């Protein structure tokens, strides 16, 4: 193998590809890239056996060939070189990397040691990069950790009544982003695969989506890269049935104002879970935090409210993460009872079609 490639373009491709590797894997080969020099491209393959990525960069290929090289070391070298171009060639069992006056020789592994990739099929379903990226960023925080029900460990993506649904839940809260659009597939994408997609998506491309015949893999492809994702098994819960539609109290809050209040209250506590009580009275919302060890705090916020006095408790962390995902300046807090889920919804739902439900916390 012998190639010459633009250093900045190679760095950008490697930065995206390394998210699909596995540094601490039982199989050392998973910490490697497979480099394939062929035609007019240098193709990089990366996998952790859950995500299979193929991404290419234009290159001057003098001698075709393929080899495996440690992903992080190779990336760090390319990233920190100052030359405009990088020359790569195989010398014995070492990959020689030359950039300007710098020369590195890295150990390699045979290409045949690299895991076999599934055949990545290009689909006919198309999602814009902006929509997919927004969907991931708005619901990712609500996805369950590994110890939870496996079906809750990923983002559920499907079409429903003229909208595309992006859904995440950990059983205590649920986030739903539903922009207008059509999508006929149903896929349950693992949390790490969402991080891989976030690295790949620029927001300006169209992404083709497909599922394998046995439905084990989801395929995401563009002109620049191809990604196969091992989908989660299991059935995602009926999330629409848990979204309340009748309320006893509704208050419109300024997102930034409430976020600042919560951040000040959080400063008193040292735990990830910090309980916050919200009390509603005539045109006033009171946010309170109390802990025998760390102290007490009360914040008052003017609101338009003329209903019955109402009190409810929340994990303040859940509120902050939900509010951070809104693009709207103002959102509705829609309460049913102190013991049932609260709905948070953008003031202009067509402009920001995102809602979150949060279960209350007993204080």
JOVENJO-V753037 format. One record per run of one state. SS is the DSSP state (H for helix, E for strand, C for the rest). FROM is the first residue (numbers start at 1). TO is the last residue. If there is no record, write none. Layout:
BEGIN
<<SS,FROM,TO> <SS,FROM,TO>>
END
This chain:
BEGIN
<<C,1,1> <E,2,6> <H,7,20> <C,21,27> <H,28,31> <E,32,38> <C,39,40> <E,41,47> <C,48,50> <E,51,63> <C,64,64> <E,65,70> <H,71,80> <C,81,84> <E,85,91> <C,92,93> <E,94,99> <C,100,101> <E,102,109> <C,110,110> <H,111,113> <C,114,124> <E,125,128> <H,129,142> <C,143,149> <H,150,152> <C,153,153> <E,154,160> <C,161,162> <E,163,169> <C,170,172> <E,173,177> <C,178,179> <E,180,180> <C,181,185> <E,186,190> <H,191,200> <C,201,205> <E,206,211> <C,212,216> <E,217,221> <C,222,224> <E,225,230> <C,231,238> <H,239,242> <C,243,248> <E,249,254> <H,255,266> <C,267,274> <E,275,281> <C,282,283> <E,284,291> <C,292,294> <E,295,302> <C,303,309> <E,310,315> <H,316,324> <C,325,329> <E,330,335> <C,336,341> <E,342,346> <C,347,353> <E,354,358> <C,359,363>>
END
